[in-house]
Amino acid sequence: MPGRAIGKYLKVPPRKAREVVELIRGLPVEEAQQVVKFSKRRAARFVGKVLKSAVANAEQAKEGGGKAFFVAEAVVDEGPTLKRMIPRARGVRNVIRRRTSHITIRVDER
């Protein structure tokens, strides 16, 4: 039984989250968790939480708690951008864009 989890409005840029997601796509869950655990990327924390939730959802639906799951689908979509202003010289301002992500991970049985 497939399990799915979605992390919404995560304060990590989608471009950086995609780099972590590309590493775990198609891997067995145990191996994917190790890759996320030892990744130096800050986005790996968010991806790890969503992965852990997807596995828990799959085990809950299965009611057996098997460990033969793999990452069937992992997608990062862009969320809303928070716009912040920073003052510059001569009364001008620059916009700082704080991007957010929606991370979707689906695990399935082999």
C-alpha positions, 0 to 999 in steps of 0.5 A: 500500500503506498504512503504519501506525505506532503510538506507545505510552506517549508522555508527552503528554496525549491532549487536547493530542496530539489538537489536533495530529492534527486539523490533519494528518488528511486532508492529503498527507504533505508538507503534514502534515510541514510543519504538524507541523514549524512547530507550537508544540505539544510534542505535535507532536514525538511526532506527527511521529515517528509520521508519519515512521515510518508513511511509512517503513513505507508506502514499505517495503511499496510497494518503490517509494518514491512520494510520493503518500501522504496521512494516511488515519487519525490517532487518539489514544487514552489510555494509562495515567496515572502518579499522583504525590503532592505534599504539602500542608498539614496532612498532606494530599496531592494527586494529580498525574496524568501522562497518556500517549497512544497515537498511531496514524497510517495513511497510504495512496496517493491 
